[in-house]
Amino acid sequence: MSSSHHLKGIQKSSLTDKIRNAICVYKRDNPTVSQKDLQAWVKQKFDLSISQPTISNTLKRSAEFLSNEMKNSDAKRHKQAKYPELENVLYEWFLQMQEKVNMSGEIIQEKAKSLFVKMYGETDPDFSFSSGWLERFKSRYGIKSYRRFGESGSVSMENIENELPRIRSKLDQFQLRDIYNMDETGLFYRLEADHSLATKQLEGRKKDKERITLALCCNGDGSDKVPLWIIGKFANPRCFKNVNMNNLNCIYRSNKKAWMTGLLFQEYVNWFDKRMNGRKVLIIVDNCPAHPKIVEGLRNVELFFLPPNTTSKIQPCDAGIIRAFKAHYRRRLYLSILQVLEAEASNTEKINILNAINFANLAWNFDVKETTIANCFRHCKIRSEENNAPEPQVCEIDEAIQELNGAISNLKYRNVMDVEHLLNYPNENDAVMESPTEEEIIQSVLNNDDNNDLEQDDSSIVPTVSAKEAFQAITTLSNYLVQQEQNMSEVVFAFQKVKDQITFSFGEKKKQATIHSFFQKK
């Protein structure tokens, strides 16, 4: 196999793991930067000149460098996988298939050989999938044993009551504020509440463009709504061009199907573990194949997996939290559409992924109430204390649905969709629930290159806003607010803080304009 092969193994480099980690973190926080920009950044920060292939190979192993607790961050050229992309694909396949077949080492080795040919188009005579390779592969991915097919079969509804004592005995060891639940949900983020429009909108392949996956996570008393993780189809949508992703209060990831993968789940759990910063918490998750049962290096978080086929009854996110979130998201979406229509704007833009992120953040952080979350946890009766308490009221969800109905009615759709149908739209969760094919797994793993978006998204670049334009806009808004009859003193004060921030940020620029030129008319 020639060294020029497209997916040949990692080239040798004098980079330490610490620097590789810094590169991956910088790329994660600034997803629109190119590999050429990363070369310049490494040169400036570490005074190192490295090649673009080294940058590319480092980014392809980003899941490893971002998730692993590296014991010796200054170690160089440690023992690593010769074909890391292949092993990532193999691991995703393993997670999907361990529920369906009696897994063995021989099966993994044979699948590795077939995937190798499928990915690289030829064999490598200098490399074999030996028993030693198998043990190293298992060690790298935390595979300690094989789950036998049938051991974790479906749990019928009559057996849920038998499972609850075991669940309660575990959860009773934690305070409610230290019990979290994370669950993914699909979202058609542009979906119109009109049957005819929705059918036309989601025809054929276009449906994948319209869907994102969100990971929602919160604790039992509702005091901590964890920042959303949002998985889209495109790594670098046009609308991200001038955007600092750190300011969006969420984590954005992408793959060809916009779904959760085992590698993404590991990254999520490690990120969440660091966020807990010394607390000892339990995070409840379902038995989705994309959720590895073992995540190495956790210090603050313990994973607790619910029995299969029980989540609709005893998982808090499924008991109303996701439903409330979607109701609030769609209300904000339709209010935005209505505002555009009322303004009679020409050349109206489609709702893009950046708009969807903003709507989702507002719905999650401002609209979904702590009491709604707490009531959904209590409703599931997964702790002994809640089992003996009266059934909680979840009227906030009904209020959210009423508000959504109001927003829909204002749009005067001809073939209006029932709210229940809208909140449980067919196929919306397909990307969350269905098992991917081998080709789809390969595509999702190899989706980290800068030029991976062969099919471009349909969003537009957000225009750059100057400090002067921002200052003028915030001044206009502040003047509008102080003229209102309603008491808005807190909002006015918040806008004043924003105004100060714009002024201070402008003053810190290296090429600072004078006060005179700042207010000078063009």
Secondary structure as UniProt FT lines:
FT   TURN            3..4
FT   TURN            6..7
FT   HELIX           17..29
FT   TURN            31..32
FT   HELIX           35..46
FT   HELIX           52..60
FT   HELIX           62..67
FT   TURN            73..74
FT   HELIX           84..97
FT   TURN            98..100
FT   HELIX           105..120
FT   TURN            125..126
FT   HELIX           131..140
FT   TURN            141..142
FT   TURN            149..152
FT   HELIX           157..171
FT   TURN            172..173
FT   HELIX           176..178
FT   STRAND          179..188
FT   TURN            189..190
FT   HELIX           195..201
FT   TURN            204..205
FT   HELIX           206..210
FT   STRAND          211..219
FT   TURN            220..221
FT   STRAND          228..232
FT   HELIX           238..240
FT   TURN            241..242
FT   HELIX           245..248
FT   STRAND          250..254
FT   TURN            256..257
FT   HELIX           262..276
FT   TURN            277..278
FT   STRAND          281..285
FT   TURN            289..290
FT   TURN            296..297
FT   STRAND          301..305
FT   TURN            308..309
FT   HELIX           311..314
FT   HELIX           316..319
FT   HELIX           321..342
FT   TURN            343..344
FT   HELIX           353..362
FT   HELIX           363..367
FT   HELIX           370..380
FT   HELIX           384..387
FT   HELIX           395..410
FT   TURN            411..412
FT   HELIX           419..423
FT   TURN            426..429
FT   HELIX           430..433
FT   HELIX           438..445
FT   TURN            450..451
FT   HELIX           467..482
FT   HELIX           489..507
FT   HELIX           515..519
//
